[in-house]
Amino acid sequence: MSIETPALGTANEFIARHIGPREGDIKAMLQLLGHEDIEALTANVIPDSIKGTSVLDLPAGQGEAEALAAIKAIAAKNQLFKSYIGQGYYPCHTPSPILRNLLENPAWYTAYTPYQPEISQGRLEALLNFQTLVSDLAGLPVANASLLDEGTAAAEAMTFCKRLAKNKASQAFFASQHCHPQTLDVLRTRAEPLGIEVVIGDERELSDASAYFGALLQYPAANGDVFDYRALVERFHAAGALVAVAADLLALTLLTPPGEFGADVALGSAQRFGVPLGFGGPHAAYFATRDSFKRDMPGRLVGVSIDRHGQPALRLAMQTREQHIRREKATSNICTAQVLLANIASMYAVYHGPQGLTRIANRVHQLTAILAEGLSQLGVTVEQAHFFDTLTLATGARTLDLHAAARAQRLNLREVDAVRLGLSLDETTTQADVEQLWALFADGQALPAFADLAATVASRLPAALLRQSAILAHPVFNRYHSETELMRYLRKLADKDLALDRSMIPLGSCTMKLNAASEMIPVTWAEFGALHPFAPAEQSRGYAELTTELEAMLCQATGYDAVSLQPNAGSQGEYAGLLAIRAYHQSRGDDQRDICLIPQSAHGTNPATAAMVGMRVVVTACDARGNVDIADLKAKAEEHQERLAALMITYPSTHGVFEEGIREICEIIHANGGQVYIDGANMNAMVGLCAPGQFGGDVSHLNLHKTFCIPHGGGGPGVGPIGVKAHLAPFLPGHAQMARKEGAVSAAPFGSASILPITWMYIRMMGGDGLRRATQLAILNANYIARRLEEHYPVLYTGSNGLVAHECILDLRPLKETSGISVDDVAKRLIDYGFHAPTMSFPVPGTLMIEPTESESKEELDRFCDAMIRIREEIRAVEAGELDKDDNPLKNAPHTAHELVGEWTHRYSRELAVYPTASLVDGKYWPPVGRVDNVYGDRNLVCACPSIEAYQDA
Ligand SMILES: Cc1ncc(COP(=O)(O)O)c(C=O)c1O
């Protein structure tokens, strides 16, 4: 049954834009599956025990133009004051060519995490630039390709220090009172379950460094001071402690970098490198460390390796720590990071280059020095002798009035306390701004003459800490300074990659669906982009309306009673969810409940998260059909009855099946005193059909970057909100800016707020019927693929009705036996056919997990199935000896254009190599490198841009 659009309106019009298959296609697909209609199919897939649990009751979908007008009206309720609040968030200019060619370009934002390096060389290069940028500025040799925000990066640094410091006896971590307050809040949240004591104090008064395993310092300090930490770092080192420094990247262009004064870790936010404030996120955090610690780094690391032809090629290094996190050793749960934002920062540095960045930093500093001097002349007490861009002013009894006067002129100053306030300048500050600030404080006095001060003020950076080492000497930061060059560089990199704008990305568990342009448009509106996260509440009424509405929409989609939008990735949602469970048990005096049952098939983040909240993981078995072994689960729940805290279970399962026993499973856990965490990564199979909050879940996270259309950005951003039943609502994450102050899991109250409009737009345009329809089509598309491919590759798991949920797993292990062809070979051969491979070897080694999503048309599904069937024929030819078992198009895949021009020595034709189907002639994707050597890359770990000499050799 199709959903009608009224003749004189646009209601529900968007649904057919979002959904791939047309009505006629749907009929044909259903016919193949032997089902009358889509209702019959989905009724057959959803187990009876949970059927009808959906509480989704939203109005019809709004047309694109109307929805954009509605969100514009919401956006208009945000008021854009000029922000001098600072505290880790600074206005900046996103260079227009980066805005247009990267941030707003689907070639960049619709890409997936670069697990398949051959089709990801462009974004890998951009990320390697980011790592080089960070490593250079921080003065530490190894940097990762982003963490989620400065607060969580600091928390990662704390546990990193705990693992690696020599002082094993200590459980205490020193955090300077000069750190940003939101960072201290996240530290407190993360430390408590691990039994770590965070001691917040003034490092200048530190008496005994040996009490600590590690320390966190802020550079420059949150109040603006630039302290010399050299002696302090030595004291910590002498006591066997490690030191992490949260540092401002722009300031580091002028100041001695943390690595040069002995820091073991540098971390922080790259926001002010061209990323909009966005009411707190998303922004890329960075993390850099010493060479000897590189294998312990959290997050993803891009490394240099070689391809099959011995040519340099990039890849994610040490990937096995991710999807395959070894449960008992997991130390961090970070998965989705902030790739798109890291790439913006990377390109900001590429565009400005070392001189440009230094010029910006100098300008910000000089304007701050001029401002300070003028304020002093006006009789205002500036507390800092040395500073970079931030001042704390002792304003005494005038403080409240000054804030009020500032607001009357649409300016926000930092609220420090009753007698002091703060000011941070930034890249956007001008002479007129400085004069406006002087006028605010002048109290009727004549203003200083800007030109006179500009000619006379000296630098207020401490002479002993002026940076001596050069920055960004690498050619990549010195080549692309004209807009023409940058535009072409971005195009060149994008052309190397395969994103959703070229072909389907059938990654199981990742839900790579359409990220519609109308959903994306509000993201770069200033009304959403230019708001500081700590702006007064009356200025963010638009955000308040948006988030309140979105929370209600997500409650309906999941059947939960309350939602927190704060977690900024699925992993963080898991963390917030388990924290809520833990706090609930504690509130009932059940402090001993610390066991988390997790089925064997779980995603790696689940056990990692359980470890982070101090829970002990007990793994439960799966049966031969991939379902939770209920008898084993029951036995373990009963065995640990006294200490059972939670079950973490993914539904539908990571095996792509709606397990029929889910209600019974939830009941067993509840009967034994535990809470049920339903991992909602697979929510795309449920919206509008069944609701985890109604069939036994107590809490779930959603990946808005899967089910709810936030693009994956090449590996982030993401949003991982959690829904909870009412009894857990009091334990949702709090924030200093919210009613509940404790339990912040992100630095900003709404995590990655500026991308929430994407999900709002999606839900608004799809409406209740459209969302339900999307789920049905996701199930149809997956079953269609499973049916078309099952005679060629066995489908590993199905429900009792022979159907799958929204994804299916193909078992390639038997082929390895008969032909020597591995799952890797098939994945790489798909590149020759123009496809991104499905998820490889998760959750079962030697398999491919395919999730087409509802957005792919029948034509695209057929193109993919045809490619898979042709590949099976090629494997058959290997089995039959018609193709050589070693020198065949599968083992040598993917084939580059460059290979074709040399002497062709293979035992198969060039045509078979690169044009295995005639249709490819019309639109061929050429991978820029051959198969990348993973082992070489991990053995010879190089995680910054190759040296200048290497470029000269090339
Ligand atoms: C089942 C499952 N749970 C959790 C996650 C973690 O989500 P994120 O990558 O947003 O941290 C994923 C991500 O792929 C997943 O597939």
The ligand as an ORCA input file, in Angstrom:
! r2SCAN-3c Opt
* xyz 0 1
  C      25.944     -2.696     17.363
  C      26.731     -1.436     17.586
  N      26.805     -0.905     18.821
  C      27.496      0.222     19.068
  C      28.175      0.885     18.073
  C      29.002      2.100     18.433
  O      28.529      3.277     17.893
  P      29.509      4.509     17.576
  O      30.382      4.074     16.466
  O      28.606      5.612     17.206
  O      30.282      4.792     18.801
  C      28.131      0.378     16.763
  C      28.864      1.090     15.685
  O      29.136      0.655     14.640
  C      27.377     -0.805     16.507
  O      27.310     -1.318     15.276
*
